[in-house]
Every structure is written in structure tokens, then in C-alpha cells.
Amino acid sequence: MGADEGAAGSAGAVGAAPGPVPHPAGDGGPPPSFRQMWRELLPLGRSAAGGYRRFAWTGPDLECREWFREQAAVRGLAYEVDRNGNQWAWAGPDPEAAGAGSGGGSAGDAVVTGSHLDSVPDGGAFDGPLGVLSALAAHDELRARGTAFTRPLAIVNFADEEGARFGLACVGSRLASGALSRQGAHALRDADGVTLAQAMEAAGQDPGTLGPDPERLARIGAFVELHIEQGRALAETAHPVAVASAIWPHGRWRFDFRGEANHAGTTRLEDRRDPMLTYANTVLAARKKARLAGALATFGRVAVEPNGVNAIPSRVSGWLDARAPDAGTLESVVAEIERAAGERGGRDGVHVEVTGESATPLVEFDHALRDRVRALLGGEVPVLPTGAGHDAGILSASVPTAMLYVRNPTGVSHSPAEFAEEDDCAAGVTALADVLEGLL
């Protein structure tokens, strides 16, 4: 499991106590507590930098998936993996039939909660896992309360939410909802040329089943995802939990800058066709255009050829992540960045090509469900938008979805410094249990 078993972030975060704690499996004992689950999961996929590298269908991701299966087993939940690699654990009336997509209640009556366990490169411990652990802990709290499960309840771990390996976020939920076609999924490759299908097959998952899953989605009456807040709006309030209102439209674009490779020590500056100059100017332009429009734009990944210290590059590829409050602003900002890149490329003798790789429209969470969730929490919790994408946003086109955010005192996310206080995590579990109880 590795030596680094403390919590990511400060000592005030969940899981600060060292060492994994074994739990009973199938012997009728109590399920592991939130703290126990956290300490078991914490070492899996930990990198030398202190963050996590739980990339889809790699060894660390498979360890996390096995952990999820064990959590389902210890609770006596009906476990299954769907055609797209998403993991499900079912409870409630006839959960085995419910998981299979027939029986166990009426069509569209299942309540689903969960999130994901994969990570961005050197990401934090909370983004995704907090939602999965909180879902399991909320289930346990409902059992302890003696809540009658009159409708099926499912806990889900969606596959490849972050898109760190194959470049496309929310692959599991996109496939299930039809937002990603089977052909599109089979075309995905990682940096080493390994296809998604090959990676899944190596992990024991049949890639031949990839594709829309309308029968399963038709069973879902509501999906509620809990997530750490990726910002610090709640840090300014007395509230540990908030309800989501919307997700900004966002997307990813690849900018290819093609110049001419040459010797760094012999080529005069005026004779160079250096794509790195054009790329660097485009990064600065992205920051300026986004700031002026009230949007966000980030070049967070770059690839250089031939990538030699003493060589002028022949090609630089940079990936832009852009987000804005509305589709018009997003389109305008990306167009301005592309225009700035082209103009600078013309001066540098560099050809610029832009390829859109993914796009997610504005998501307004189901208003009726959002209002009901807020009412179940007493009606006073804040309602916040976010610029971060989630499986809940993808599923919102197919089923009613809602989100809860747990306070993040620093607002740091996608970093080892990401964390939440233990009391706030406990408040999140209770809030999720209250919501699920009301919906069930």
C-alpha cells in the first residue's frame, strides 16, 4: 500500500491518523467507518510528489476499483460493472434485479449517488473519492437510522472521469448517456499509443460492449453527486455544504504550432521559425482575453518536438482548457485566442492549427430536484455555480441531477494541497444521507 499514509493537506484533514485499518468482509460485522475507508484508500496511487496518479485502467485505478468492489461486498450490496466499465453497488427492494435493469421497482425510480476514483496527474485526495466514500457512509447512516428503502439505491464509481490518460473527461458517463459514441471511444489513445479498448481489455473489461446504456439510465429517477468545492466561496461563509446551481460551459482545444527545427547555437534570431515563441505569446494572450471577458483559460499541457535543450523546436503542441459563464462568451474567448495565435504565427513564420477535442455546454441542474435538495437541507444552504465539469453534468441531459459541495478552506483543487476538514466531511455525509432519505 505504500509508506505515505497521512492525509493530503494539513493535519486537520480527514485521514490524518496513519495506517490502513482492516475491516470485516462478509462476516456480518459492521461496515468500515468513513475514517477507516479513507485510510484504506489514501495510499492507493500515491505519487512521489505527494499527489495521486490514478489514471484510468492502470494498476492504481484497478486497485481503487477492487477497493470499491470490496466495499460493496462488506455491505451486502449487489455489485456489477456495466458495459462501459462503471461500477455499481445496489441496495433497496430487490437490488439484484434493479442492478440488472429490470424488476426491483418501477422504471425511473432508482436514486443514485457517487462520483469517481481516478485522478488528474498528481491530483489531490478528495476530488472524486470524497463523493464515493460519502455515498457509502451515507448508505451506512441510513441503515443505522432504520430508513426504509422503498426505492432502489445505487452507489456508482464512474470510470475515467478526469480524462488524464486518454484526453477526454467523463468517458464512462459520456458513453452511458450517448454523448460519446462507441466509435469515438475506440479512437481514444494515450500518450504511448495504447487505445482505450486495449487498456480495458488488459484490465479484464470487454471493450466490445462500449456504447449507450439507455435501459440503465431509464431506471434512474435522480442522481446526486457530492464533491469537494473546487473554489473557496464556502470558505467565506458559515456553511460546510452548498447546493450546485450550474456548470459553466467548457472545452479543450489542441493548438499545434509548426515551425522549423534548427541549431540553437548557430541560427541567428532573425532567421528562426521558432514555434515556442508563438506558443508563449498565445499563453499570455489566453490569460488576457479570459480576464477581459470574465472567463477562464489555461494552457496546462505542452508537448515539444524534438524536445532538445540545444534545438529550436519544429513543433509545439499546447492544450487549452477554457471555461466561461455562457456559451457565447466561451466561443468568443477561444476565437480571440486563436486569432492572437494566428497573428503571432504569421510574424514568426509559424503555422498554427487549432483542433477542438471536447466541448461541454452550459449545465443548469434540474431546478425541481435542486430546490427539493435544498429544502431537505433546511432551505438555507448556499446555491453556487462552478466552472468544473462532473459526471453529474454529463448525466443531466438524460436524468434529473443535483450536486452537493463540501467546503474547501483554501479553494485549492487538482493539487496535493486539496483538502477538507473532518467536521465538514462529516457534515457532507449527513447532508447527503438527509437528501437520499428524502428522495427514497
C-alpha positions as CSV (number, residue, x, y, z in Angstrom):
1,M,0.0,0.0,0.0
2,G,3.0,2.3,0.3
3,A,4.5,4.3,3.1
4,D,2.7,7.7,2.7
5,E,-0.5,7.1,4.7
6,G,-1.2,10.5,6.1
7,A,-3.8,12.8,4.7
8,A,-3.2,15.1,1.8
9,G,-3.1,18.7,3.0
10,S,-2.9,19.7,6.7
11,A,-3.3,17.6,9.8
12,G,-6.8,18.9,10.1
13,A,-7.9,16.9,7.0
14,V,-9.7,13.6,7.1
15,G,-7.4,10.6,7.5
16,A,-4.5,12.3,9.4
17,A,-4.1,9.2,11.5
18,P,-1.6,6.8,10.0
19,G,-2.0,3.2,8.8
20,P,-4.7,1.3,6.9
21,V,-7.4,-0.3,9.1
22,P,-8.6,-3.8,8.1
23,H,-12.3,-4.3,8.1
24,P,-14.6,-7.4,8.2
25,A,-15.6,-8.7,4.8
26,G,-18.8,-10.6,4.6
27,D,-18.7,-11.8,8.3
28,G,-21.7,-9.9,9.4
29,G,-19.6,-7.2,11.3
30,P,-20.2,-3.5,10.9
31,P,-19.1,-1.9,7.7
32,P,-15.9,0.3,7.9
33,S,-16.4,3.9,9.0
34,F,-15.7,6.9,6.9
35,R,-12.3,7.3,8.6
36,Q,-11.4,3.6,8.1
37,M,-12.4,3.7,4.4
38,W,-10.4,6.9,3.9
39,R,-7.2,5.4,5.5
40,E,-7.5,2.3,3.3
41,L,-8.0,4.3,0.0
42,L,-5.4,7.0,0.8
43,P,-2.2,5.2,-0.1
44,L,-3.5,3.8,-3.5
45,G,-1.9,5.5,-6.4
46,R,0.1,7.9,-4.3
47,S,3.0,9.5,-6.3
48,A,6.4,10.6,-5.2
49,A,5.2,14.2,-5.4
50,G,2.6,13.5,-2.7
51,G,-0.4,13.6,-5.1
52,Y,-2.1,10.9,-7.0
53,R,-1.7,9.2,-10.4
54,R,-4.8,7.0,-10.6
55,F,-5.1,7.1,-14.3
56,A,-7.9,5.1,-16.0
57,W,-7.3,1.3,-16.4
58,T,-3.8,1.5,-14.9
59,G,-2.7,-0.5,-11.8
60,P,-3.6,2.2,-9.2
61,D,-7.0,2.6,-10.8
62,L,-7.6,-1.1,-10.7
63,E,-6.7,-1.1,-7.1
64,C,-9.3,1.5,-6.4
65,R,-11.8,-0.4,-8.4
66,E,-11.1,-3.5,-6.3
67,W,-11.5,-1.4,-3.2
68,F,-14.9,-0.3,-4.3
69,R,-15.9,-3.9,-5.0
70,E,-14.9,-4.9,-1.5
71,Q,-16.9,-2.1,0.0
72,A,-20.0,-3.3,-1.9
73,A,-19.3,-6.9,-0.6
74,V,-18.9,-6.0,3.0
75,R,-22.2,-4.2,2.9
76,G,-24.0,-7.0,1.1
77,L,-24.8,-4.7,-1.8
78,A,-25.4,-6.2,-5.3
79,Y,-22.3,-5.3,-7.3
80,E,-21.9,-5.1,-11.0
81,V,-19.8,-3.5,-13.8
82,D,-21.8,-2.0,-16.7
83,R,-20.9,-2.2,-20.3
84,N,-18.8,0.9,-20.1
85,G,-16.7,0.0,-17.1
86,N,-18.7,2.0,-14.5
87,Q,-19.1,0.2,-11.1
88,W,-22.4,-0.1,-9.4
89,A,-23.5,-1.2,-5.9
90,W,-27.2,-1.6,-5.4
91,A,-29.4,-1.6,-2.3
92,G,-33.1,-1.4,-1.6
93,P,-36.0,-3.5,-2.9
94,D,-34.7,-6.5,-5.0
95,P,-31.4,-4.7,-5.6
96,E,-30.0,-7.6,-7.7
97,A,-32.9,-7.2,-10.2
98,A,-32.6,-3.4,-10.0
99,G,-28.9,-3.6,-10.9
100,A,-29.7,-5.8,-13.9
101,G,-32.1,-3.2,-15.2
102,S,-35.4,-4.9,-14.6
103,G,-37.7,-5.5,-11.6
104,G,-36.9,-4.1,-8.1
105,G,-39.3,-1.1,-8.5
106,S,-40.8,1.0,-11.3
107,A,-38.9,2.4,-14.2
108,G,-37.2,5.7,-13.3
109,D,-37.5,5.3,-9.5
110,A,-33.9,4.5,-8.5
111,V,-31.9,7.1,-6.5
112,V,-28.2,7.1,-7.4
113,T,-25.2,8.7,-5.8
114,G,-21.5,8.5,-6.1
115,S,-18.6,10.1,-8.1
116,H,-15.2,8.7,-9.4
117,L,-11.9,7.4,-8.0
118,D,-9.5,8.3,-10.8
119,S,-7.3,11.4,-10.6
120,V,-5.5,14.1,-12.7
121,P,-1.7,13.9,-12.7
122,D,-0.5,14.5,-9.1
123,G,-4.0,15.4,-8.1
124,G,-5.4,15.7,-4.6
125,A,-7.0,13.1,-2.4
126,F,-10.6,14.5,-2.4
127,D,-11.6,15.2,-5.9
128,G,-13.9,12.3,-6.7
129,P,-13.1,9.9,-3.8
130,L,-14.9,12.2,-1.3
131,G,-18.1,11.6,-3.2
132,V,-17.7,7.9,-3.4
133,L,-16.8,7.5,0.3
134,S,-19.5,9.9,1.4
135,A,-22.0,7.8,-0.7
136,L,-21.0,4.6,1.1
137,A,-21.0,6.3,4.5
138,A,-24.5,7.9,3.8
139,H,-25.8,4.5,3.0
140,D,-24.5,3.2,6.3
141,E,-26.1,6.2,8.1
142,L,-29.4,5.5,6.6
143,R,-29.2,1.8,7.7
144,A,-28.3,3.0,11.2
145,R,-31.4,5.3,11.2
146,G,-33.6,2.4,10.2
147,T,-34.6,4.2,6.9
148,A,-36.9,2.1,4.8
149,F,-35.5,1.7,1.3
150,T,-38.8,1.8,-0.7
151,R,-36.9,2.6,-3.9
152,P,-33.6,1.1,-5.2
153,L,-30.5,3.0,-4.1
154,A,-27.3,2.7,-6.1
155,I,-23.7,3.9,-5.4
156,V,-21.6,4.4,-8.5
157,N,-17.9,4.8,-9.3
158,F,-17.8,6.3,-12.8
159,A,-14.8,5.2,-15.0
160,D,-12.3,7.8,-16.3
161,E,-13.9,11.0,-15.1
162,E,-10.7,13.1,-15.2
163,G,-9.6,12.1,-18.7
164,A,-5.9,12.2,-17.6
165,R,-4.9,9.2,-19.7
166,F,-6.9,9.4,-22.9
167,G,-7.5,13.2,-23.0
168,L,-11.3,13.2,-22.7
169,A,-13.1,13.8,-19.4
170,C,-16.1,11.8,-18.2
171,V,-15.7,8.9,-20.5
172,G,-17.8,6.5,-18.5
173,S,-20.8,8.8,-18.2
174,R,-20.4,10.1,-21.7
175,L,-20.6,6.6,-23.1
176,A,-23.6,5.7,-20.9
177,S,-25.5,8.8,-22.0
178,G,-24.6,8.6,-25.6
179,A,-22.5,11.8,-25.5
180,L,-19.6,9.7,-26.7
181,S,-20.1,7.1,-29.4
182,R,-18.6,3.6,-29.5
183,Q,-16.5,4.7,-32.5
184,G,-15.3,7.7,-30.7
185,A,-14.3,5.7,-27.6
186,H,-12.4,3.2,-29.7
187,A,-10.5,6.1,-31.3
188,L,-9.1,7.3,-28.0
189,R,-5.4,6.7,-27.4
190,D,-3.0,7.6,-24.6
191,A,0.4,9.2,-25.0
192,D,2.0,5.8,-25.6
193,G,-0.4,5.0,-28.4
194,V,-2.4,2.5,-26.3
195,T,-6.1,2.6,-27.2
196,L,-8.8,2.8,-24.6
197,A,-10.0,-0.6,-25.9
198,Q,-6.6,-2.2,-25.4
199,A,-6.3,-0.7,-21.9
200,M,-9.7,-2.0,-20.9
201,E,-9.1,-5.4,-22.4
202,A,-5.8,-5.7,-20.5
203,A,-7.7,-4.9,-17.3
204,G,-10.2,-7.7,-18.0
205,Q,-13.0,-5.4,-19.3
206,D,-14.7,-6.2,-22.6
207,P,-14.4,-3.1,-24.9
208,G,-16.8,-4.7,-27.3
209,T,-19.7,-3.7,-25.1
210,L,-18.9,0.0,-25.1
211,G,-21.8,2.3,-26.0
212,P,-25.0,4.0,-24.9
213,D,-26.9,2.5,-21.9
214,P,-30.4,3.9,-22.2
215,E,-32.1,1.0,-20.3
216,R,-29.9,1.7,-17.2
217,L,-30.4,5.4,-17.3
218,A,-34.2,4.9,-17.7
219,R,-34.2,3.3,-14.2
220,I,-32.7,6.4,-12.6
221,G,-35.1,8.9,-11.0
222,A,-32.4,11.1,-9.5
223,F,-28.6,11.3,-9.4
224,V,-27.0,13.3,-6.6
225,E,-23.2,13.7,-6.7
226,L,-21.3,15.1,-3.7
227,H,-17.9,16.7,-4.4
228,I,-15.4,18.9,-2.7
229,E,-15.8,22.5,-3.7
230,Q,-13.3,23.5,-6.3
231,G,-13.1,27.1,-5.2
232,R,-13.4,28.9,-1.9
233,A,-16.9,30.5,-2.0
234,L,-18.0,28.4,1.0
235,A,-14.8,29.4,2.9
236,E,-16.3,32.9,3.2
237,T,-19.5,31.5,4.9
238,A,-20.5,29.6,8.0
239,H,-21.9,26.8,5.8
240,P,-20.0,23.5,5.3
241,V,-22.2,22.3,2.4
242,A,-23.7,24.0,-0.6
243,V,-26.0,23.0,-3.5
244,A,-24.9,23.4,-7.1
245,S,-26.8,25.6,-9.5
246,A,-25.0,25.2,-12.8
247,I,-21.8,24.2,-14.5
248,W,-20.1,26.7,-16.8
249,P,-19.7,25.6,-20.5
250,H,-16.2,24.4,-21.1
251,G,-14.0,22.6,-23.5
252,R,-10.5,21.6,-24.6
253,W,-8.6,22.6,-27.7
254,R,-5.3,21.5,-29.1
255,F,-3.1,24.2,-30.6
256,D,-0.4,22.9,-32.9
257,F,2.4,25.4,-33.8
258,R,4.7,24.2,-36.6
259,G,8.0,25.9,-37.3
260,E,11.4,24.8,-38.4
261,A,13.9,22.7,-36.3
262,N,17.4,24.2,-36.2
263,H,20.5,24.6,-34.1
264,A,20.1,26.7,-31.0
265,G,23.8,27.8,-31.1
266,T,24.2,28.7,-34.7
267,T,20.9,30.0,-36.1
268,R,20.5,33.8,-36.0
269,L,17.4,35.1,-34.2
270,E,16.1,36.8,-37.3
271,D,16.5,33.5,-39.3
272,R,14.4,31.4,-36.9
273,R,10.9,30.0,-37.3
274,D,10.5,29.2,-33.6
275,P,7.1,27.8,-32.7
276,M,7.9,28.1,-29.0
277,L,7.8,31.9,-29.4
278,T,4.3,31.7,-30.9
279,Y,3.2,29.3,-28.2
280,A,4.5,31.5,-25.4
281,N,2.7,34.6,-26.8
282,T,-0.5,32.5,-27.1
283,V,-0.3,31.6,-23.4
284,L,-0.1,35.2,-22.5
285,A,-2.9,36.1,-24.9
286,A,-5.2,33.5,-23.4
287,R,-4.7,35.0,-19.9
288,K,-5.5,38.5,-21.2
289,K,-8.5,37.5,-23.3
290,A,-10.0,35.5,-20.5
291,R,-9.5,38.2,-17.9
292,L,-11.2,40.8,-20.1
293,A,-14.2,38.5,-20.7
294,G,-14.7,37.3,-17.1
295,A,-13.8,33.8,-18.3
296,L,-11.0,31.2,-17.6
297,A,-8.4,30.0,-20.0
298,T,-5.4,27.7,-19.2
299,F,-2.7,26.1,-21.1
300,G,-1.8,23.2,-18.8
301,R,-0.2,20.7,-21.1
302,V,2.5,21.1,-23.7
303,A,4.5,18.7,-26.0
304,V,7.6,19.8,-27.8
305,E,9.4,18.2,-30.8
306,P,12.3,17.3,-30.9
307,N,12.5,18.4,-27.2
308,G,16.2,19.1,-27.1
309,V,17.9,21.7,-25.0
310,N,20.1,22.8,-27.9
311,A,17.5,22.6,-30.6
312,I,14.9,25.1,-31.9
313,P,11.6,23.1,-31.9
314,S,10.0,22.0,-35.1
315,R,6.6,21.7,-33.4
316,V,4.9,22.7,-30.2
317,S,1.5,21.4,-29.2
318,G,-0.4,23.1,-26.3
319,W,-3.7,22.1,-24.9
320,L,-6.1,24.9,-23.9
321,D,-8.8,24.5,-21.3
322,A,-11.3,27.3,-21.5
323,R,-14.5,28.0,-19.4
324,A,-17.0,30.8,-19.2
325,P,-20.3,31.7,-17.7
326,D,-22.1,31.3,-21.0
327,A,-21.6,29.7,-24.4
328,G,-21.3,33.0,-26.3
329,T,-18.5,34.2,-24.0
330,L,-16.7,30.9,-24.3
331,E,-16.9,30.9,-28.1
332,S,-15.7,34.5,-28.3
333,V,-12.7,34.0,-25.9
334,V,-11.5,30.9,-27.8
335,A,-11.8,32.7,-31.1
336,E,-9.8,35.6,-29.8
337,I,-7.1,33.3,-28.5
338,E,-7.0,31.5,-31.9
339,R,-6.8,34.9,-33.7
340,A,-3.9,36.1,-31.5
341,A,-2.1,32.8,-32.1
342,G,-2.5,33.1,-35.9
343,E,-1.4,36.7,-36.0
344,R,1.8,36.0,-34.0
345,G,2.4,32.9,-36.0
346,G,2.4,35.0,-39.2
347,R,5.1,37.2,-37.7
348,D,7.2,34.2,-36.5
349,G,6.9,32.2,-39.7
350,V,4.9,29.5,-37.8
351,H,1.8,27.7,-39.0
352,V,-0.9,27.4,-36.4
353,E,-3.7,24.8,-36.4
354,V,-6.5,24.5,-33.8
355,T,-8.5,21.4,-33.1
356,G,-11.4,21.2,-30.8
357,E,-11.1,18.0,-28.7
358,S,-14.1,18.2,-26.4
359,A,-17.0,20.6,-25.6
360,T,-19.5,20.6,-22.7
361,P,-22.4,23.0,-22.9
362,L,-23.8,25.0,-20.0
363,V,-25.5,22.7,-17.5
364,E,-28.4,24.0,-15.5
365,F,-29.1,21.4,-12.9
366,D,-32.7,20.2,-12.7
367,H,-34.5,23.1,-10.9
368,A,-37.1,21.0,-9.2
369,L,-34.6,18.5,-7.9
370,R,-32.2,21.3,-6.9
371,D,-35.0,23.1,-4.9
372,R,-36.1,19.8,-3.3
373,V,-32.5,19.0,-2.3
374,R,-32.1,22.5,-0.8
375,A,-35.4,22.1,1.1
376,L,-34.3,18.8,2.5
377,L,-31.3,20.6,3.9
378,G,-33.3,23.2,5.6
379,G,-33.6,25.8,2.8
380,E,-30.7,28.0,4.0
381,V,-27.7,26.4,2.3
382,P,-25.9,28.4,-0.4
383,V,-26.5,27.7,-4.1
384,L,-23.3,28.0,-6.2
385,P,-22.3,27.7,-9.8
386,T,-19.0,26.1,-10.8
387,G,-16.5,26.1,-13.6
388,A,-15.6,22.4,-13.1
389,G,-17.1,19.6,-15.1
390,H,-18.6,16.5,-13.4
391,D,-20.3,13.2,-14.3
392,A,-23.5,14.8,-12.9
393,G,-23.2,17.5,-15.6
394,I,-23.0,14.8,-18.4
395,L,-25.9,12.8,-17.0
396,S,-28.1,15.9,-16.6
397,A,-29.1,15.6,-20.3
398,S,-30.6,12.2,-19.5
399,V,-31.7,12.1,-15.9
400,P,-32.5,14.7,-13.2
401,T,-29.2,15.5,-11.4
402,A,-28.1,17.6,-8.5
403,M,-24.8,18.2,-6.7
404,L,-23.6,19.0,-3.2
405,Y,-20.3,20.7,-2.4
406,V,-18.3,20.3,0.7
407,R,-16.3,23.3,1.9
408,N,-12.7,23.6,0.8
409,P,-10.9,26.1,3.1
410,T,-8.2,27.1,0.6
411,G,-10.0,26.6,-2.7
412,V,-7.1,24.6,-4.0
413,S,-8.0,21.7,-6.3
414,H,-6.2,19.3,-8.7
415,S,-3.3,19.5,-6.3
416,P,-1.9,17.6,-3.4
417,A,-2.8,20.6,-1.2
418,E,-6.5,20.0,-1.8
419,F,-8.3,19.0,1.4
420,A,-11.4,19.4,3.6
421,E,-11.8,19.5,7.3
422,E,-13.0,16.3,9.0
423,D,-16.0,18.1,10.5
424,D,-17.0,19.4,7.1
425,C,-16.7,15.9,5.6
426,A,-19.0,14.6,8.3
427,A,-21.5,17.3,7.6
428,G,-21.4,16.4,4.0
429,V,-22.2,12.7,4.8
430,T,-25.1,13.8,7.0
431,A,-26.4,16.2,4.3
432,L,-26.2,13.5,1.6
433,A,-27.9,11.0,3.9
434,D,-30.7,13.5,4.6
435,V,-31.1,14.1,0.8
436,L,-31.1,10.4,0.0
437,E,-33.6,9.7,2.8
438,G,-36.0,12.3,1.4
439,L,-35.7,11.0,-2.1
440,L,-36.0,7.4,-1.1
